Amino acid sequence: EGDRLPVAGRVAWITPAGAQGNRVAGIGVQFNESTDGEVARTKIESILAGILGQERPTHTM
């Protein structure tokens, strides 16, 4: 989807490209507990739910 979800939060972790242990590059975001945060979290979870049954492995928590 091309929708943007502006929401306040904080970066919880960063794994840079080329990290040790062959870890995949990425970030983790902790959303705040506002209504906007809950809306964004729900939307993202519904998008990710569609890929759970696929054969492609992910690093989604």
mmJSON file of the N, C-alpha and C atoms, coordinates in Angstrom:
{"data_MODEL":{"atom_site":{
"group_PDB":["ATOM","ATOM","ATOM","ATOM","ATOM","ATOM","ATOM","ATOM","ATOM","ATOM","ATOM","ATOM","ATOM","ATOM","ATOM","ATOM","ATOM","ATOM","ATOM","ATOM","ATOM","ATOM","ATOM","ATOM","ATOM","ATOM","ATOM","ATOM","ATOM","ATOM","ATOM","ATOM","ATOM","ATOM","ATOM","ATOM","ATOM","ATOM","ATOM","ATOM","ATOM","ATOM","ATOM","ATOM","ATOM","ATOM","ATOM","ATOM","ATOM","ATOM","ATOM","ATOM","ATOM","ATOM","ATOM","ATOM","ATOM","ATOM","ATOM","ATOM","ATOM","ATOM","ATOM","ATOM","ATOM","ATOM","ATOM","ATOM","ATOM","ATOM","ATOM","ATOM","ATOM","ATOM","ATOM","ATOM","ATOM","ATOM","ATOM","ATOM","ATOM","ATOM","ATOM","ATOM","ATOM","ATOM","ATOM","ATOM","ATOM","ATOM","ATOM","ATOM","ATOM","ATOM","ATOM","ATOM","ATOM","ATOM","ATOM","ATOM","ATOM","ATOM","ATOM","ATOM","ATOM","ATOM","ATOM","ATOM","ATOM","ATOM","ATOM","ATOM","ATOM","ATOM","ATOM","ATOM","ATOM","ATOM","ATOM","ATOM","ATOM","ATOM","ATOM","ATOM","ATOM","ATOM","ATOM","ATOM","ATOM","ATOM","ATOM","ATOM","ATOM","ATOM","ATOM","ATOM","ATOM","ATOM","ATOM","ATOM","ATOM","ATOM","ATOM","ATOM","ATOM","ATOM","ATOM","ATOM","ATOM","ATOM","ATOM","ATOM","ATOM","ATOM","ATOM","ATOM","ATOM","ATOM","ATOM","ATOM","ATOM","ATOM","ATOM","ATOM","ATOM","ATOM","ATOM","ATOM","ATOM","ATOM","ATOM","ATOM","ATOM","ATOM","ATOM","ATOM","ATOM","ATOM","ATOM","ATOM","ATOM","ATOM","ATOM"],
"id":[1,2,3,4,5,6,7,8,9,10,11,12,13,14,15,16,17,18,19,20,21,22,23,24,25,26,27,28,29,30,31,32,33,34,35,36,37,38,39,40,41,42,43,44,45,46,47,48,49,50,51,52,53,54,55,56,57,58,59,60,61,62,63,64,65,66,67,68,69,70,71,72,73,74,75,76,77,78,79,80,81,82,83,84,85,86,87,88,89,90,91,92,93,94,95,96,97,98,99,100,101,102,103,104,105,106,107,108,109,110,111,112,113,114,115,116,117,118,119,120,121,122,123,124,125,126,127,128,129,130,131,132,133,134,135,136,137,138,139,140,141,142,143,144,145,146,147,148,149,150,151,152,153,154,155,156,157,158,159,160,161,162,163,164,165,166,167,168,169,170,171,172,173,174,175,176,177,178,179,180,181,182,183],
"type_symbol":["N","C","C","N","C","C","N","C","C","N","C","C","N","C","C","N","C","C","N","C","C","N","C","C","N","C","C","N","C","C","N","C","C","N","C","C","N","C","C","N","C","C","N","C","C","N","C","C","N","C","C","N","C","C","N","C","C","N","C","C","N","C","C","N","C","C","N","C","C","N","C","C","N","C","C","N","C","C","N","C","C","N","C","C","N","C","C","N","C","C","N","C","C","N","C","C","N","C","C","N","C","C","N","C","C","N","C","C","N","C","C","N","C","C","N","C","C","N","C","C","N","C","C","N","C","C","N","C","C","N","C","C","N","C","C","N","C","C","N","C","C","N","C","C","N","C","C","N","C","C","N","C","C","N","C","C","N","C","C","N","C","C","N","C","C","N","C","C","N","C","C","N","C","C","N","C","C","N","C","C","N","C","C"],
"label_atom_id":["N","CA","C","N","CA","C","N","CA","C","N","CA","C","N","CA","C","N","CA","C","N","CA","C","N","CA","C","N","CA","C","N","CA","C","N","CA","C","N","CA","C","N","CA","C","N","CA","C","N","CA","C","N","CA","C","N","CA","C","N","CA","C","N","CA","C","N","CA","C","N","CA","C","N","CA","C","N","CA","C","N","CA","C","N","CA","C","N","CA","C","N","CA","C","N","CA","C","N","CA","C","N","CA","C","N","CA","C","N","CA","C","N","CA","C","N","CA","C","N","CA","C","N","CA","C","N","CA","C","N","CA","C","N","CA","C","N","CA","C","N","CA","C","N","CA","C","N","CA","C","N","CA","C","N","CA","C","N","CA","C","N","CA","C","N","CA","C","N","CA","C","N","CA","C","N","CA","C","N","CA","C","N","CA","C","N","CA","C","N","CA","C","N","CA","C","N","CA","C","N","CA","C","N","CA","C","N","CA","C","N","CA","C"],
"label_alt_id":[null,null,null,null,null,null,null,null,null,null,null,null,null,null,null,null,null,null,null,null,null,null,null,null,null,null,null,null,null,null,null,null,null,null,null,null,null,null,null,null,null,null,null,null,null,null,null,null,null,null,null,null,null,null,null,null,null,null,null,null,null,null,null,null,null,null,null,null,null,null,null,null,null,null,null,null,null,null,null,null,null,null,null,null,null,null,null,null,null,null,null,null,null,null,null,null,null,null,null,null,null,null,null,null,null,null,null,null,null,null,null,null,null,null,null,null,null,null,null,null,null,null,null,null,null,null,null,null,null,null,null,null,null,null,null,null,null,null,null,null,null,null,null,null,null,null,null,null,null,null,null,null,null,null,null,null,null,null,null,null,null,null,null,null,null,null,null,null,null,null,null,null,null,null,null,null,null,null,null,null,null,null,null],
"label_comp_id":["GLU","GLU","GLU","GLY","GLY","GLY","ASP","ASP","ASP","ARG","ARG","ARG","LEU","LEU","LEU","PRO","PRO","PRO","VAL","VAL","VAL","ALA","ALA","ALA","GLY","GLY","GLY","ARG","ARG","ARG","VAL","VAL","VAL","ALA","ALA","ALA","TRP","TRP","TRP","ILE","ILE","ILE","THR","THR","THR","PRO","PRO","PRO","ALA","ALA","ALA","GLY","GLY","GLY","ALA","ALA","ALA","GLN","GLN","GLN","GLY","GLY","GLY","ASN","ASN","ASN","ARG","ARG","ARG","VAL","VAL","VAL","ALA","ALA","ALA","GLY","GLY","GLY","ILE","ILE","ILE","GLY","GLY","GLY","VAL","VAL","VAL","GLN","GLN","GLN","PHE","PHE","PHE","ASN","ASN","ASN","GLU","GLU","GLU","SER","SER","SER","THR","THR","THR","ASP","ASP","ASP","GLY","GLY","GLY","GLU","GLU","GLU","VAL","VAL","VAL","ALA","ALA","ALA","ARG","ARG","ARG","THR","THR","THR","LYS","LYS","LYS","ILE","ILE","ILE","GLU","GLU","GLU","SER","SER","SER","ILE","ILE","ILE","LEU","LEU","LEU","ALA","ALA","ALA","GLY","GLY","GLY","ILE","ILE","ILE","LEU","LEU","LEU","GLY","GLY","GLY","GLN","GLN","GLN","GLU","GLU","GLU","ARG","ARG","ARG","PRO","PRO","PRO","THR","THR","THR","HIS","HIS","HIS","THR","THR","THR","MET","MET","MET"],
"label_asym_id":["A","A","A","A","A","A","A","A","A","A","A","A","A","A","A","A","A","A","A","A","A","A","A","A","A","A","A","A","A","A","A","A","A","A","A","A","A","A","A","A","A","A","A","A","A","A","A","A","A","A","A","A","A","A","A","A","A","A","A","A","A","A","A","A","A","A","A","A","A","A","A","A","A","A","A","A","A","A","A","A","A","A","A","A","A","A","A","A","A","A","A","A","A","A","A","A","A","A","A","A","A","A","A","A","A","A","A","A","A","A","A","A","A","A","A","A","A","A","A","A","A","A","A","A","A","A","A","A","A","A","A","A","A","A","A","A","A","A","A","A","A","A","A","A","A","A","A","A","A","A","A","A","A","A","A","A","A","A","A","A","A","A","A","A","A","A","A","A","A","A","A","A","A","A","A","A","A","A","A","A","A","A","A"],
"label_entity_id":["1","1","1","1","1","1","1","1","1","1","1","1","1","1","1","1","1","1","1","1","1","1","1","1","1","1","1","1","1","1","1","1","1","1","1","1","1","1","1","1","1","1","1","1","1","1","1","1","1","1","1","1","1","1","1","1","1","1","1","1","1","1","1","1","1","1","1","1","1","1","1","1","1","1","1","1","1","1","1","1","1","1","1","1","1","1","1","1","1","1","1","1","1","1","1","1","1","1","1","1","1","1","1","1","1","1","1","1","1","1","1","1","1","1","1","1","1","1","1","1","1","1","1","1","1","1","1","1","1","1","1","1","1","1","1","1","1","1","1","1","1","1","1","1","1","1","1","1","1","1","1","1","1","1","1","1","1","1","1","1","1","1","1","1","1","1","1","1","1","1","1","1","1","1","1","1","1","1","1","1","1","1","1"],
"label_seq_id":[1,1,1,2,2,2,3,3,3,4,4,4,5,5,5,6,6,6,7,7,7,8,8,8,9,9,9,10,10,10,11,11,11,12,12,12,13,13,13,14,14,14,15,15,15,16,16,16,17,17,17,18,18,18,19,19,19,20,20,20,21,21,21,22,22,22,23,23,23,24,24,24,25,25,25,26,26,26,27,27,27,28,28,28,29,29,29,30,30,30,31,31,31,32,32,32,33,33,33,34,34,34,35,35,35,36,36,36,37,37,37,38,38,38,39,39,39,40,40,40,41,41,41,42,42,42,43,43,43,44,44,44,45,45,45,46,46,46,47,47,47,48,48,48,49,49,49,50,50,50,51,51,51,52,52,52,53,53,53,54,54,54,55,55,55,56,56,56,57,57,57,58,58,58,59,59,59,60,60,60,61,61,61],
"pdbx_PDB_ins_code":[null,null,null,null,null,null,null,null,null,null,null,null,null,null,null,null,null,null,null,null,null,null,null,null,null,null,null,null,null,null,null,null,null,null,null,null,null,null,null,null,null,null,null,null,null,null,null,null,null,null,null,null,null,null,null,null,null,null,null,null,null,null,null,null,null,null,null,null,null,null,null,null,null,null,null,null,null,null,null,null,null,null,null,null,null,null,null,null,null,null,null,null,null,null,null,null,null,null,null,null,null,null,null,null,null,null,null,null,null,null,null,null,null,null,null,null,null,null,null,null,null,null,null,null,null,null,null,null,null,null,null,null,null,null,null,null,null,null,null,null,null,null,null,null,null,null,null,null,null,null,null,null,null,null,null,null,null,null,null,null,null,null,null,null,null,null,null,null,null,null,null,null,null,null,null,null,null,null,null,null,null,null,null],
"Cartn_x":[0.831,0.0,0.869,0.371,1.12,0.72,-0.137,-0.586,0.526,0.625,1.58,0.834,1.522,0.923,1.762,1.513,2.299,1.938,2.962,2.724,4.001,3.827,4.979,5.417,6.698,7.246,8.733,9.393,10.843,11.473,12.678,13.421,13.907,13.496,13.842,15.176,15.478,16.738,17.035,18.311,18.774,19.796,19.601,20.605,21.11,22.343,22.856,23.214,23.295,23.738,25.146,25.407,26.717,26.944,25.876,26.007,26.601,27.231,27.837,26.774,27.204,26.307,25.311,25.574,24.684,23.266,23.123,21.785,21.321,20.033,19.43,19.297,19.593,19.457,17.996,17.744,16.371,16.288,15.059,14.817,13.588,13.503,12.313,11.772,10.488,9.864,8.859,8.943,7.962,7.014,5.737,4.744,4.302,3.911,3.38,1.961,1.386,0.079,-1.099,-0.879,-1.954,-2.879,-3.977,-4.907,-4.209,-3.39,-2.663,-1.727,-1.06,-0.169,-0.914,-2.076,-2.886,-3.399,-3.81,-4.289,-3.169,-1.974,-0.835,-0.467,-0.41,-0.056,-1.046,-2.336,-3.376,-3.25,-3.016,-2.887,-1.666,-0.545,0.678,0.51,-0.089,-0.317,-1.218,-2.23,-3.117,-2.389,-1.491,-0.707,0.246,0.93,1.879,1.192,-0.032,-0.764,-0.93,-1.005,-1.17,0.056,1.224,2.439,2.88,2.167,2.576,2.576,1.674,1.576,2.499,3.274,4.143,5.399,6.029,7.246,8.466,8.401,9.544,9.757,10.941,11.168,11.239,10.804,10.863,11.494,11.778,12.314,11.33,10.049,9.009,8.767,8.71,8.444,6.99],
"Cartn_y":[-1.18,0.0,1.234,2.294,3.54,4.535,4.131,5.053,5.322,6.59,6.952,7.005,6.628,6.615,7.478,8.779,9.619,9.292,8.986,8.612,8.862,9.249,9.441,8.094,7.933,6.708,6.882,5.786,5.859,4.639,4.833,3.726,2.857,1.597,0.678,-0.018,-0.312,-0.941,-0.69,-0.751,-0.601,-1.695,-2.413,-3.374,-2.856,-2.342,-1.78,-2.865,-2.458,-3.388,-3.86,-5.139,-5.693,-6.002,-6.11,-6.405,-7.797,-7.987,-9.279,-10.368,-11.589,-12.726,-12.878,-12.267,-12.357,-11.893,-10.954,-10.438,-9.522,-9.556,-8.745,-7.307,-6.355,-4.946,-4.599,-3.731,-3.305,-2.45,-2.034,-1.225,-1.745,-1.416,-1.696,-0.373,-0.184,1.059,0.744,1.498,1.375,2.557,2.276,3.333,3.818,5.089,5.576,5.036,5.29,4.706,5.608,6.544,7.425,6.684,7.316,6.746,6.561,7.539,7.425,6.227,5.989,4.846,3.536,3.461,2.235,1.992,3.056,2.929,2.425,3.01,2.592,1.144,0.774,-0.592,-1.6,-1.292,-2.185,-2.34,-1.234,-1.277,-2.099,-1.869,-2.605,-4.089,-4.424,-5.835,-6.529,-5.815,-6.436,-6.659,-5.758,-5.939,-7.117,-7.182,-8.268,-9.623,-9.639,-10.9,-11.607,-10.86,-11.443,-12.177,-11.932,-12.603,-13.737,-13.963,-14.99,-16.394,-16.682,-18.022,-18.262,-17.271,-17.424,-18.203,-18.754,-19.544,-18.675,-17.414,-16.518,-16.203,-16.461,-16.175,-14.674,-14.259,-12.85,-12.742,-11.517,-11.231,-10.365,-10.518,-9.724,-10.242,-9.319,-9.705,-9.45],
"Cartn_z":[0.0,0.0,0.0,-0.581,-0.637,0.435,1.362,2.4,3.401,3.805,4.848,6.168,7.229,8.556,9.496,9.531,10.441,11.891,12.678,14.062,14.864,16.115,16.992,17.548,17.699,18.254,18.456,18.825,18.977,18.315,17.824,17.242,18.392,18.391,19.48,19.208,17.964,17.594,16.13,15.78,14.394,14.133,13.053,12.594,11.25,11.217,9.968,8.953,7.707,6.66,7.009,6.808,7.094,8.565,9.347,10.775,10.986,12.136,12.457,12.553,12.363,12.507,11.378,10.223,9.06,9.362,10.301,10.609,9.485,9.219,8.165,8.647,7.772,8.112,8.361,9.326,9.602,10.839,11.158,12.346,13.079,14.334,15.13,15.643,15.585,16.034,17.129,18.222,19.303,19.182,18.928,18.79,20.167,20.233,21.501,21.698,22.838,23.161,22.79,21.888,21.446,20.48,20.134,19.16,17.815,17.404,16.138,16.148,17.284,17.405,17.274,17.892,17.826,16.409,15.722,14.338,13.436,13.589,12.774,13.065,14.341,14.732,14.144,14.235,13.709,12.203,11.5,10.04,9.629,10.288,9.957,10.253,11.39,11.733,10.719,10.212,9.224,7.901,7.537,6.308,6.478,7.621,7.866,7.994,8.484,8.642,7.304,6.233,4.91,4.408,5.016,4.549,5.475,6.563,7.514,6.927,6.024,5.459,4.276,3.878,2.718,3.073,2.076,2.255,2.551,2.187,2.359,3.84,4.392,5.813,6.08,7.258,7.648,9.026,9.431,10.762,11.534,11.256,11.899,13.304,14.243,15.638,15.963],
"occupancy":[1.0,1.0,1.0,1.0,1.0,1.0,1.0,1.0,1.0,1.0,1.0,1.0,1.0,1.0,1.0,1.0,1.0,1.0,1.0,1.0,1.0,1.0,1.0,1.0,1.0,1.0,1.0,1.0,1.0,1.0,1.0,1.0,1.0,1.0,1.0,1.0,1.0,1.0,1.0,1.0,1.0,1.0,1.0,1.0,1.0,1.0,1.0,1.0,1.0,1.0,1.0,1.0,1.0,1.0,1.0,1.0,1.0,1.0,1.0,1.0,1.0,1.0,1.0,1.0,1.0,1.0,1.0,1.0,1.0,1.0,1.0,1.0,1.0,1.0,1.0,1.0,1.0,1.0,1.0,1.0,1.0,1.0,1.0,1.0,1.0,1.0,1.0,1.0,1.0,1.0,1.0,1.0,1.0,1.0,1.0,1.0,1.0,1.0,1.0,1.0,1.0,1.0,1.0,1.0,1.0,1.0,1.0,1.0,1.0,1.0,1.0,1.0,1.0,1.0,1.0,1.0,1.0,1.0,1.0,1.0,1.0,1.0,1.0,1.0,1.0,1.0,1.0,1.0,1.0,1.0,1.0,1.0,1.0,1.0,1.0,1.0,1.0,1.0,1.0,1.0,1.0,1.0,1.0,1.0,1.0,1.0,1.0,1.0,1.0,1.0,1.0,1.0,1.0,1.0,1.0,1.0,1.0,1.0,1.0,1.0,1.0,1.0,1.0,1.0,1.0,1.0,1.0,1.0,1.0,1.0,1.0,1.0,1.0,1.0,1.0,1.0,1.0,1.0,1.0,1.0,1.0,1.0,1.0],
"B_iso_or_equiv":[0.0,0.0,0.0,0.0,0.0,0.0,0.0,0.0,0.0,0.0,0.0,0.0,0.0,0.0,0.0,0.0,0.0,0.0,0.0,0.0,0.0,0.0,0.0,0.0,0.0,0.0,0.0,0.0,0.0,0.0,0.0,0.0,0.0,0.0,0.0,0.0,0.0,0.0,0.0,0.0,0.0,0.0,0.0,0.0,0.0,0.0,0.0,0.0,0.0,0.0,0.0,0.0,0.0,0.0,0.0,0.0,0.0,0.0,0.0,0.0,0.0,0.0,0.0,0.0,0.0,0.0,0.0,0.0,0.0,0.0,0.0,0.0,0.0,0.0,0.0,0.0,0.0,0.0,0.0,0.0,0.0,0.0,0.0,0.0,0.0,0.0,0.0,0.0,0.0,0.0,0.0,0.0,0.0,0.0,0.0,0.0,0.0,0.0,0.0,0.0,0.0,0.0,0.0,0.0,0.0,0.0,0.0,0.0,0.0,0.0,0.0,0.0,0.0,0.0,0.0,0.0,0.0,0.0,0.0,0.0,0.0,0.0,0.0,0.0,0.0,0.0,0.0,0.0,0.0,0.0,0.0,0.0,0.0,0.0,0.0,0.0,0.0,0.0,0.0,0.0,0.0,0.0,0.0,0.0,0.0,0.0,0.0,0.0,0.0,0.0,0.0,0.0,0.0,0.0,0.0,0.0,0.0,0.0,0.0,0.0,0.0,0.0,0.0,0.0,0.0,0.0,0.0,0.0,0.0,0.0,0.0,0.0,0.0,0.0,0.0,0.0,0.0,0.0,0.0,0.0,0.0,0.0,0.0],
"pdbx_formal_charge":[null,null,null,null,null,null,null,null,null,null,null,null,null,null,null,null,null,null,null,null,null,null,null,null,null,null,null,null,null,null,null,null,null,null,null,null,null,null,null,null,null,null,null,null,null,null,null,null,null,null,null,null,null,null,null,null,null,null,null,null,null,null,null,null,null,null,null,null,null,null,null,null,null,null,null,null,null,null,null,null,null,null,null,null,null,null,null,null,null,null,null,null,null,null,null,null,null,null,null,null,null,null,null,null,null,null,null,null,null,null,null,null,null,null,null,null,null,null,null,null,null,null,null,null,null,null,null,null,null,null,null,null,null,null,null,null,null,null,null,null,null,null,null,null,null,null,null,null,null,null,null,null,null,null,null,null,null,null,null,null,null,null,null,null,null,null,null,null,null,null,null,null,null,null,null,null,null,null,null,null,null,null,null],
"auth_seq_id":[1,1,1,2,2,2,3,3,3,4,4,4,5,5,5,6,6,6,7,7,7,8,8,8,9,9,9,10,10,10,11,11,11,12,12,12,13,13,13,14,14,14,15,15,15,16,16,16,17,17,17,18,18,18,19,19,19,20,20,20,21,21,21,22,22,22,23,23,23,24,24,24,25,25,25,26,26,26,27,27,27,28,28,28,29,29,29,30,30,30,31,31,31,32,32,32,33,33,33,34,34,34,35,35,35,36,36,36,37,37,37,38,38,38,39,39,39,40,40,40,41,41,41,42,42,42,43,43,43,44,44,44,45,45,45,46,46,46,47,47,47,48,48,48,49,49,49,50,50,50,51,51,51,52,52,52,53,53,53,54,54,54,55,55,55,56,56,56,57,57,57,58,58,58,59,59,59,60,60,60,61,61,61],
"auth_comp_id":["GLU","GLU","GLU","GLY","GLY","GLY","ASP","ASP","ASP","ARG","ARG","ARG","LEU","LEU","LEU","PRO","PRO","PRO","VAL","VAL","VAL","ALA","ALA","ALA","GLY","GLY","GLY","ARG","ARG","ARG","VAL","VAL","VAL","ALA","ALA","ALA","TRP","TRP","TRP","ILE","ILE","ILE","THR","THR","THR","PRO","PRO","PRO","ALA","ALA","ALA","GLY","GLY","GLY","ALA","ALA","ALA","GLN","GLN","GLN","GLY","GLY","GLY","ASN","ASN","ASN","ARG","ARG","ARG","VAL","VAL","VAL","ALA","ALA","ALA","GLY","GLY","GLY","ILE","ILE","ILE","GLY","GLY","GLY","VAL","VAL","VAL","GLN","GLN","GLN","PHE","PHE","PHE","ASN","ASN","ASN","GLU","GLU","GLU","SER","SER","SER","THR","THR","THR","ASP","ASP","ASP","GLY","GLY","GLY","GLU","GLU","GLU","VAL","VAL","VAL","ALA","ALA","ALA","ARG","ARG","ARG","THR","THR","THR","LYS","LYS","LYS","ILE","ILE","ILE","GLU","GLU","GLU","SER","SER","SER","ILE","ILE","ILE","LEU","LEU","LEU","ALA","ALA","ALA","GLY","GLY","GLY","ILE","ILE","ILE","LEU","LEU","LEU","GLY","GLY","GLY","GLN","GLN","GLN","GLU","GLU","GLU","ARG","ARG","ARG","PRO","PRO","PRO","THR","THR","THR","HIS","HIS","HIS","THR","THR","THR","MET","MET","MET"],
"auth_asym_id":["A","A","A","A","A","A","A","A","A","A","A","A","A","A","A","A","A","A","A","A","A","A","A","A","A","A","A","A","A","A","A","A","A","A","A","A","A","A","A","A","A","A","A","A","A","A","A","A","A","A","A","A","A","A","A","A","A","A","A","A","A","A","A","A","A","A","A","A","A","A","A","A","A","A","A","A","A","A","A","A","A","A","A","A","A","A","A","A","A","A","A","A","A","A","A","A","A","A","A","A","A","A","A","A","A","A","A","A","A","A","A","A","A","A","A","A","A","A","A","A","A","A","A","A","A","A","A","A","A","A","A","A","A","A","A","A","A","A","A","A","A","A","A","A","A","A","A","A","A","A","A","A","A","A","A","A","A","A","A","A","A","A","A","A","A","A","A","A","A","A","A","A","A","A","A","A","A","A","A","A","A","A","A"],
"auth_atom_id":["N","CA","C","N","CA","C","N","CA","C","N","CA","C","N","CA","C","N","CA","C","N","CA","C","N","CA","C","N","CA","C","N","CA","C","N","CA","C","N","CA","C","N","CA","C","N","CA","C","N","CA","C","N","CA","C","N","CA","C","N","CA","C","N","CA","C","N","CA","C","N","CA","C","N","CA","C","N","CA","C","N","CA","C","N","CA","C","N","CA","C","N","CA","C","N","CA","C","N","CA","C","N","CA","C","N","CA","C","N","CA","C","N","CA","C","N","CA","C","N","CA","C","N","CA","C","N","CA","C","N","CA","C","N","CA","C","N","CA","C","N","CA","C","N","CA","C","N","CA","C","N","CA","C","N","CA","C","N","CA","C","N","CA","C","N","CA","C","N","CA","C","N","CA","C","N","CA","C","N","CA","C","N","CA","C","N","CA","C","N","CA","C","N","CA","C","N","CA","C","N","CA","C","N","CA","C","N","CA","C","N","CA","C"],
"pdbx_PDB_model_num":[1,1,1,1,1,1,1,1,1,1,1,1,1,1,1,1,1,1,1,1,1,1,1,1,1,1,1,1,1,1,1,1,1,1,1,1,1,1,1,1,1,1,1,1,1,1,1,1,1,1,1,1,1,1,1,1,1,1,1,1,1,1,1,1,1,1,1,1,1,1,1,1,1,1,1,1,1,1,1,1,1,1,1,1,1,1,1,1,1,1,1,1,1,1,1,1,1,1,1,1,1,1,1,1,1,1,1,1,1,1,1,1,1,1,1,1,1,1,1,1,1,1,1,1,1,1,1,1,1,1,1,1,1,1,1,1,1,1,1,1,1,1,1,1,1,1,1,1,1,1,1,1,1,1,1,1,1,1,1,1,1,1,1,1,1,1,1,1,1,1,1,1,1,1,1,1,1,1,1,1,1,1,1]
}}}
